[in-house]
Amino acid sequence: MTWWMNASSVILILGACSACSVSVIYAICVNMRLSRCKRIQCCCLDCDRTVETAEEMAMEFKHDERRQSNAGQSNVTTTAPPEGVDV
């Protein structure tokens, strides 16, 4: 019996290939999003877009940091915000 006839092996290989493909697509999309270019061409993707300003990017990174810090402290009650965080 060969490997492609074993159903569990086929499912495992398809799952691993799918995960790798999704990871590559995600990495490309993240890099395109952080790019400062107005026109992006990559493989079969072509995009004309408006570039985020530095202020918009800073606000988003600040929001992400808050969300991550809140996720880590979900069971902890604090009376004052951490230093450097505007509320």
DSSP file (Angstrom, degrees, kcal/mol; ACC not computed):
  #  RESIDUE AA STRUCTURE BP1 BP2  ACC     N-H-->O    O-->H-N    N-H-->O    O-->H-N    TCO  KAPPA ALPHA  PHI   PSI    X-CA   Y-CA   Z-CA
    1    1 A M              0   0    0      0, 0.0     2,-0.2     0, 0.0     5,-0.0   0.000 360.0 360.0 360.0 137.6    0.0    0.0    0.0
    2    2 A T    >   -     0   0    0      1,-0.1     3,-1.4     0, 0.0     4,-0.4  -0.503 360.0-104.1 -97.6 168.3    1.3    3.4   -0.9
    3    3 A W  G >  S+     0   0    0      1,-0.3     3,-1.1     2,-0.2     7,-0.2   0.802 114.4  59.8 -65.2 -31.0    1.1    6.6    1.2
    4    4 A W  G 3  S+     0   0    0      1,-0.3    -1,-0.3     5,-0.1     6,-0.0   0.593  97.4  61.2 -77.2  -6.6   -1.6    8.3   -0.9
    5    5 A M  G <  S+     0   0    0     -3,-1.4     2,-0.7     5,-0.0    -1,-0.3   0.613  83.3  88.9 -91.2 -11.8   -4.0    5.4   -0.2
    6    6 A N    <>  -     0   0    0     -3,-1.1     4,-1.9    -4,-0.4     3,-0.3  -0.783  68.1-154.6 -87.8 116.4   -3.9    6.0    3.6
    7    7 A A  H  > S+     0   0    0     -2,-0.7     4,-2.3     1,-0.2     5,-0.2   0.864  90.3  53.2 -62.6 -40.0   -6.7    8.6    4.4
    8    8 A S  H  > S+     0   0    0      1,-0.2     4,-2.1     2,-0.2    -1,-0.2   0.868 109.1  49.8 -67.1 -34.8   -5.1   10.0    7.5
    9    9 A S  H  > S+     0   0    0     -3,-0.3     4,-2.5     2,-0.2    -1,-0.2   0.900 110.4  49.9 -68.4 -40.5   -1.8   10.7    5.7
   10   10 A V  H  X S+     0   0    0     -4,-1.9     4,-2.7     2,-0.2     5,-0.2   0.920 111.7  48.2 -63.6 -44.1   -3.6   12.5    2.9
   11   11 A I  H  X S+     0   0    0     -4,-2.3     4,-2.4     2,-0.2    -2,-0.2   0.907 112.1  49.8 -63.2 -42.1   -5.5   14.6    5.4
   12   12 A L  H  X S+     0   0    0     -4,-2.1     4,-2.3     2,-0.2    -2,-0.2   0.921 113.0  45.7 -62.5 -45.3   -2.4   15.4    7.3
   13   13 A I  H  X S+     0   0    0     -4,-2.5     4,-2.5     2,-0.2     5,-0.2   0.909 113.3  49.4 -66.7 -42.9   -0.5   16.4    4.1
   14   14 A L  H  X S+     0   0    0     -4,-2.7     4,-2.4     1,-0.2    -1,-0.2   0.896 111.7  49.7 -63.5 -39.5   -3.4   18.5    2.8
   15   15 A G  H  X S+     0   0    0     -4,-2.4     4,-2.4    -5,-0.2    -2,-0.2   0.911 111.7  47.5 -64.8 -42.9   -3.7   20.3    6.2
   16   16 A A  H  X S+     0   0    0     -4,-2.3     4,-2.2     2,-0.2    -2,-0.2   0.912 113.4  47.7 -65.8 -42.5    0.0   21.1    6.3
   17   17 A C  H  X S+     0   0    0     -4,-2.5     4,-2.4     2,-0.2    -2,-0.2   0.898 112.2  50.0 -65.1 -40.5    0.0   22.4    2.7
   18   18 A S  H  X S+     0   0    0     -4,-2.4     4,-2.5    -5,-0.2     5,-0.2   0.915 110.2  50.1 -64.0 -43.0   -3.1   24.5    3.4
   19   19 A A  H  X S+     0   0    0     -4,-2.4     4,-2.1     1,-0.2    -2,-0.2   0.906 111.8  48.0 -63.3 -41.5   -1.5   26.0    6.5
   20   20 A C  H  X S+     0   0    0     -4,-2.2     4,-2.1     2,-0.2    -1,-0.2   0.915 111.8  49.9 -64.9 -42.6    1.7   26.8    4.6
   21   21 A S  H  X S+     0   0    0     -4,-2.4     4,-2.3     1,-0.2    -2,-0.2   0.917 111.5  47.7 -62.9 -43.6   -0.3   28.4    1.8
   22   22 A V  H  X S+     0   0    0     -4,-2.5     4,-2.6     1,-0.2    -1,-0.2   0.891 110.4  53.2 -64.4 -39.6   -2.4   30.5    4.2
   23   23 A S  H  X S+     0   0    0     -4,-2.1     4,-2.3    -5,-0.2    -1,-0.2   0.903 109.9  47.3 -62.9 -41.6    0.8   31.6    6.0
   24   24 A V  H  X S+     0   0    0     -4,-2.1     4,-2.2     2,-0.2    -2,-0.2   0.925 113.1  48.0 -66.2 -44.9    2.4   32.8    2.8
   25   25 A I  H  X S+     0   0    0     -4,-2.3     4,-2.3     1,-0.2    -2,-0.2   0.913 112.1  50.1 -62.8 -42.1   -0.7   34.7    1.7
   26   26 A Y  H  X S+     0   0    0     -4,-2.6     4,-2.5     1,-0.2     5,-0.2   0.920 109.8  50.5 -62.0 -44.6   -1.0   36.3    5.1
   27   27 A A  H  X S+     0   0    0     -4,-2.3     4,-2.2     1,-0.2    -1,-0.2   0.897 110.9  49.1 -62.4 -40.4    2.7   37.4    5.1
   28   28 A I  H  X S+     0   0    0     -4,-2.2     4,-2.3     2,-0.2    -1,-0.2   0.926 111.8  48.7 -64.3 -44.3    2.3   38.9    1.6
   29   29 A C  H  X S+     0   0    0     -4,-2.3     4,-2.2     2,-0.2    -2,-0.2   0.897 111.0  49.7 -65.0 -40.2   -0.9   40.8    2.7
   30   30 A V  H  X S+     0   0    0     -4,-2.5     4,-2.0     2,-0.2    -1,-0.2   0.924 112.2  47.8 -64.6 -43.8    0.8   42.2    5.9
   31   31 A N  H  X S+     0   0    0     -4,-2.2     4,-0.6     1,-0.2    -2,-0.2   0.875 111.6  50.2 -66.1 -36.1    3.8   43.4    3.9
   32   32 A M  H >< S+     0   0    0     -4,-2.3     3,-0.5     1,-0.2    -1,-0.2   0.890 109.4  52.1 -66.0 -38.3    1.6   45.0    1.3
   33   33 A R  H 3< S+     0   0    0     -4,-2.2    -2,-0.2     1,-0.2    -1,-0.2   0.884 110.9  46.0 -67.0 -38.1   -0.4   46.8    4.0
   34   34 A L  H 3< S+     0   0    0     -4,-2.0    -1,-0.2    -5,-0.1    -2,-0.2   0.545  91.6 109.1 -81.7  -6.9    2.7   48.2    5.7
   35   35 A S    <<  -     0   0    0     -4,-0.6    -3,-0.0    -3,-0.5     5,-0.0  -0.368  63.5-147.4 -69.1 149.0    4.1   49.3    2.4
   36   36 A R        +     0   0    0     15,-0.1     2,-0.2    -2,-0.1    -1,-0.1   0.283  62.3 116.0 -97.3   8.5    4.2   53.0    1.6
   37   37 A C        -     0   0    0     -5,-0.2     3,-0.1     1,-0.1    -2,-0.1  -0.518  56.6-152.6 -80.5 145.4    3.6   52.4   -2.1
   38   38 A K  S    S+     0   0    0      1,-0.2    11,-2.6    -2,-0.2     2,-0.5   0.773  86.9  41.0 -86.2 -28.8    0.5   53.7   -3.8
   39   39 A R  E    S-A   48   0A   0      9,-0.2     2,-0.4     2,-0.0     9,-0.2  -0.983  71.9-172.5-123.7 125.6    0.5   51.0   -6.5
   40   40 A I  E     +A   47   0A   0      7,-3.0     7,-3.0    -2,-0.5     2,-0.4  -0.965   7.5 179.8-121.5 130.3    1.4   47.5   -5.7
   41   41 A Q  E     +A   46   0A   0     -2,-0.4     2,-0.4     5,-0.2     5,-0.2  -0.984  11.8 160.5-128.7 120.1    1.9   44.6   -8.2
   42   42 A C  E >   -A   45   0A   0      3,-2.6     3,-3.3    -2,-0.4     2,-0.2  -0.954  63.8 -52.8-143.7 119.4    2.7   41.2   -6.8
   43   43 A C  T 3  S-     0   0    0     -2,-0.4     0, 0.0     1,-0.3     0, 0.0  -0.326 125.8 -15.8  51.7-114.4    2.3   38.0   -8.8
   44   44 A C  T 3  S+     0   0    0     -2,-0.2     2,-0.4    -3,-0.1    -1,-0.3   0.383 118.1  99.6 -99.1   3.6   -1.4   38.1   -9.9
   45   45 A L  E <   +A   42   0A   0     -3,-3.3    -3,-2.6     2,-0.0     2,-0.4  -0.756  45.2 178.1 -94.4 136.2   -2.3   40.8   -7.4
   46   46 A D  E     +A   41   0A   0     -2,-0.4     2,-0.4    -5,-0.2    -5,-0.2  -0.991   6.6 176.5-138.3 127.1   -2.6   44.5   -8.6
   47   47 A C  E     -A   40   0A   0     -7,-3.0    -7,-3.0    -2,-0.4     2,-0.5  -0.990  21.6-168.9-142.4 128.8   -3.7   47.3   -6.2
   48   48 A D  E     +A   39   0A   0     -2,-0.4     2,-0.3    -9,-0.2    -9,-0.2  -0.971  35.3 155.5-107.2 128.8   -4.1   51.0   -6.3
   49   49 A R        -     0   0    0    -11,-2.6     2,-0.4    -2,-0.5    -2,-0.0  -0.930  46.8-103.1-149.2 167.8   -4.6   52.5   -2.9
   50   50 A T        -     0   0    0     -2,-0.3     2,-0.3   -11,-0.0   -13,-0.1  -0.832  41.9-125.6 -94.7 137.2   -4.3   55.4   -0.6
   51   51 A V        -     0   0    0     -2,-0.4     2,-0.1   -15,-0.1   -15,-0.1  -0.635  21.8-115.4 -86.7 137.6   -1.4   55.2    1.8
   52   52 A E        -     0   0    0     -2,-0.3    -1,-0.1     1,-0.1     2,-0.1  -0.436  31.9-119.5 -67.1 142.6   -2.0   55.6    5.6
   53   53 A T     >  -     0   0    0     -2,-0.1     4,-2.2     1,-0.1     5,-0.2  -0.351  25.2-107.2 -75.9 165.2   -0.5   58.6    7.1
   54   54 A A  H  > S+     0   0    0      1,-0.2     4,-2.4     2,-0.2     5,-0.2   0.865 121.2  54.2 -61.5 -35.8    2.1   58.2    9.9
   55   55 A E  H  > S+     0   0    0      2,-0.2     4,-2.4     1,-0.2    -1,-0.2   0.903 107.5  49.4 -66.1 -41.2   -0.5   59.4   12.4
   56   56 A E  H  > S+     0   0    0      2,-0.2     4,-2.0     1,-0.2    -2,-0.2   0.907 112.3  47.8 -64.1 -41.6   -3.0   56.8   11.3
   57   57 A M  H  X S+     0   0    0     -4,-2.2     4,-2.5     2,-0.2    -2,-0.2   0.906 111.3  50.7 -66.1 -40.7   -0.4   54.1   11.6
   58   58 A A  H  X S+     0   0    0     -4,-2.4     4,-2.3     1,-0.2    -2,-0.2   0.908 110.0  50.2 -63.3 -41.8    0.7   55.3   15.1
   59   59 A M  H  X S+     0   0    0     -4,-2.4     4,-2.1     1,-0.2    -1,-0.2   0.901 111.7  48.2 -62.8 -40.3   -2.9   55.3   16.3
   60   60 A E  H  X S+     0   0    0     -4,-2.0     4,-2.5     2,-0.2    -2,-0.2   0.914 111.3  48.8 -68.4 -42.0   -3.4   51.8   15.0
   61   61 A F  H  X S+     0   0    0     -4,-2.5     4,-2.3     2,-0.2    -1,-0.2   0.888 111.4  50.9 -63.7 -37.8   -0.2   50.5   16.6
   62   62 A K  H  X S+     0   0    0     -4,-2.3     4,-2.1     2,-0.2    -1,-0.2   0.908 110.2  49.5 -64.6 -41.5   -1.2   52.1   19.9
   63   63 A H  H  X S+     0   0    0     -4,-2.1     4,-2.4     1,-0.2    -2,-0.2   0.907 110.7  50.3 -63.5 -42.4   -4.6   50.5   19.7
   64   64 A D  H  X S+     0   0    0     -4,-2.5     4,-2.4     1,-0.2    -2,-0.2   0.899 109.3  51.1 -63.2 -40.9   -3.0   47.1   19.1
   65   65 A E  H  X S+     0   0    0     -4,-2.3     4,-2.5     2,-0.2    -1,-0.2   0.907 110.8  48.8 -63.6 -41.4   -0.7   47.5   22.0
   66   66 A R  H  X S+     0   0    0     -4,-2.1     4,-2.5     2,-0.2    -2,-0.2   0.925 111.2  49.7 -62.7 -44.4   -3.6   48.4   24.3
   67   67 A R  H  X S+     0   0    0     -4,-2.4     4,-1.9     1,-0.2    -2,-0.2   0.904 112.5  47.3 -62.9 -41.4   -5.6   45.4   23.1
   68   68 A Q  H  X S+     0   0    0     -4,-2.4     4,-1.6     2,-0.2    -1,-0.2   0.901 112.9  48.3 -67.3 -40.3   -2.7   43.0   23.7
   69   69 A S  H  X S+     0   0    0     -4,-2.5     4,-0.9     1,-0.2    -2,-0.2   0.874 111.9  50.1 -69.0 -34.8   -2.0   44.4   27.1
   70   70 A N  H  < S+     0   0    0     -4,-2.5    -1,-0.2     1,-0.2    -2,-0.2   0.850 107.0  54.9 -69.7 -33.5   -5.7   44.1   28.0
   71   71 A A  H >< S+     0   0    0     -4,-1.9     3,-0.8     1,-0.2    -1,-0.2   0.868 109.2  47.5 -66.8 -35.6   -5.7   40.5   26.8
   72   72 A G  H 3< S+     0   0    0     -4,-1.6    -1,-0.2     1,-0.2    -2,-0.2   0.695 117.3  42.4 -77.3 -18.9   -2.9   39.7   29.1
   73   73 A Q  T >< S+     0   0    0     -4,-0.9     3,-1.1    -3,-0.2    -1,-0.2  -0.115  71.1 129.1-117.7  35.4   -4.5   41.4   32.1
   74   74 A S  T <  S+     0   0    0     -3,-0.8    -1,-0.1     1,-0.3    -2,-0.1   0.801  80.6  38.8 -64.9 -29.3   -8.0   40.3   31.7
   75   75 A N  T 3  S+     0   0    0     -3,-0.2     2,-0.5    -4,-0.1    -1,-0.3   0.391 100.1  90.5-100.4   3.1   -8.3   39.1   35.3
   76   76 A V    <   -     0   0    0     -3,-1.1     2,-0.5     2,-0.0    -3,-0.1  -0.860  62.8-151.5-105.3 131.1   -6.3   41.9   36.9
   77   77 A T        -     0   0    0     -2,-0.5     2,-0.3     2,-0.0    -3,-0.1  -0.890  15.8-172.7-102.1 125.5   -8.0   45.1   38.0
   78   78 A T        -     0   0    0     -2,-0.5    -2,-0.0     1,-0.1     0, 0.0  -0.868  22.8-154.2-116.6 152.1   -5.9   48.2   38.0
   79   79 A T  S    S+     0   0    0     -2,-0.3    -1,-0.1     1,-0.2    -2,-0.0   0.701  82.6  34.4 -94.8 -22.5   -6.8   51.7   39.3
   80   80 A A  S    S-     0   0    0      3,-0.0    -1,-0.2     0, 0.0     3,-0.1  -0.966  86.6-108.9-132.4 148.0   -4.5   53.6   37.0
   81   81 A P        -     0   0    0      0, 0.0     3,-0.1     0, 0.0     6,-0.1  -0.355  48.8 -88.9 -70.0 156.1   -3.5   53.1   33.3
   82   82 A P    >   -     0   0    0      0, 0.0     3,-1.6     0, 0.0    -4,-0.0  -0.220  57.4 -82.6 -60.0 156.4    0.1   52.0   32.6
   83   83 A E  T 3  S+     0   0    0      1,-0.2     3,-0.1    -3,-0.1    -3,-0.0  -0.324 114.4  22.4 -63.0 140.8    2.6   54.8   32.1
   84   84 A G  T 3  S+     0   0    0      1,-0.2     2,-0.6    -3,-0.1    -1,-0.2   0.415  93.6 116.2  85.4  -1.8    2.8   56.3   28.7
   85   85 A V    <   -     0   0    0     -3,-1.6     2,-0.4    -4,-0.0    -1,-0.2  -0.897  55.0-148.1-105.7 121.7   -0.8   55.2   27.7
   86   86 A D              0   0    0     -2,-0.6    -3,-0.0     1,-0.1     0, 0.0  -0.697 360.0 360.0 -85.5 136.6   -3.3   58.0   27.1
   87   87 A V              0   0    0     -2,-0.4    -1,-0.1    -6,-0.1    -2,-0.0   0.392 360.0 360.0-109.2 360.0   -6.9   57.2   28.0
